[in-house]
Amino acid sequence: MLRTIYGKLSAIMLGLFYAVGFLFIMGTLFSNRLYFQEASQRLSRNVAKQLVSKQDLMVDGRVDTVAMDLVSRDLMAINRTADIYLLDLHGRILYSSVPGDELKADHVSMKPISSFSSGETRFPILGDNPRDPSVKRIFSVCPIPVSGEVQGHLYITLGEGELETITGMLKGSYIVNISIIAAVASLLLVSAVGLLLFNQLTKRLRGLSREVEKFKEDGFSAPVLKSAGGKDGNGDEIDRLEKVFREMAAVISAQVRELKESDSLRRELVTNVSHDLRTPLTSMQGYLETLAVKTDLSEKEKRGYLDRAIRQSNRLRRLIADLFELAKLDAHEVKDHPEPFSLGELALDVLQKFNLMASERGVNLVSDLDPRLPFVMADIGLIERALENLLKNAVTYTPGGGTVTLSVLPGPDQVTVTVADTGKGIREADLPHIFDRYYRIDTADDDTAEGTGLGLAITKRIVELHGSTIEVQSEPDRGSVFAFELPLAPSSLVKNL
Ligand code: ADP
């Protein structure tokens, strides 16, 4: 319990309340006692005077014990707690109503008596109590004049009865009882309200700490939802703490996710690379070993094996280049550096590169470019690569006599790039897979095919990196159309060019 903020705050609050309550009750008891003493002494201040005025208590400087016995009997009839003494001028006790064995002192201090006699009104004035010197008592006193000369004092101690002790006061005083009950009741009430308030105040803190723990248990990767009741950092310290925690958690979970993702991508890459390189490497090794082992091969056969080994090594080279490019794109290591450029000019450049290949295969390469093409905002190097991949496929999979058209059409906010061919097309069943890595439709002539099955996967990643998507429409034996969009460059940037 004391390990929580709520527990600590509650303990401190209750400790303080009960300390204050204790002091208050002690103060109440003390002041009540003083009040009773003051009231009693005021009421009884003239008792001694009245008794002295009634009869002579000293005769020739000596105590008239008979008179004193009478006086003390009268007094006891009125107040059973009172004790009566006759003192000489120095406070020595000459007569006492207290039985000898109960008397613990033989004289009384004259200082309080002088204060009383001088007319001091700041009651209570406490004097010595010869019955019990450890407890002072209120008293009434009066000088005894004999022939006009003071010869002693009549000293009456006034007991307070049951009010002398705390338990007596609690039992006997209605006022004390009411005060204490009121104090205890208010203490209990204030404690209950305080506990409730602290509970409310620390509730959000407890909720936040539960969320932090849950975030930790979930491996720092589960997203932390926005709080329903928070004031979004504009409230108190807890609201601000909560806002900062949510921002921090969002950053941490994004980073942890990114780390996990890139880690699994790296693992996948290592597995794939070793698997994919093994096939061409093994077959290249096979041809070379045949060449080395078989001594009776004709020149033509040797040339054939050598050509195949070279083709496999070329394929290996292309595979490695494509694999690394795709891996870098997948691992988000390739960042696009968008800049405004003329897509029309780039399209013409790329077409130029494929002129020879197209004419060798008897394919018509045509362009459909709007002469007033606006600038686009994209990474020129990556877009060049995407166009190359699409054109290479279109020329490769279009038989002689067919046509490949590269068109760039401007729209209100974007341009649409289309590579269309009249080639062999793609079956509907294959369409959803052609962007998958290594997906190749004709693998029968794998030995001789140029492709790696990675070109469209790379193209798709590049287009996605530009916030766009690549679409394909195709019909077997009629041709295919690949299309994607690129954003226009902001006019402010184009003006500066
Ligand atoms: P590849 O290196 O084999 O060309 P790609 O990823 O570029 O790999 O293409 C995947 C597969 O999609 C190809 O093997 C091919 O069968 C099919 N393909 C791609 N473009 C075309 C196209 N223009 N016409 C017909 N088939 C295509």
Residues whose N, C-alpha, C, O or C-beta is under 5 A from the ligand:
A	BS01	ADP	N393 A394 Y397 G423 G425 I426 I434 Y439 R440 I441 D442 G451 T452 G453 L454 G455 L456 A457 S480
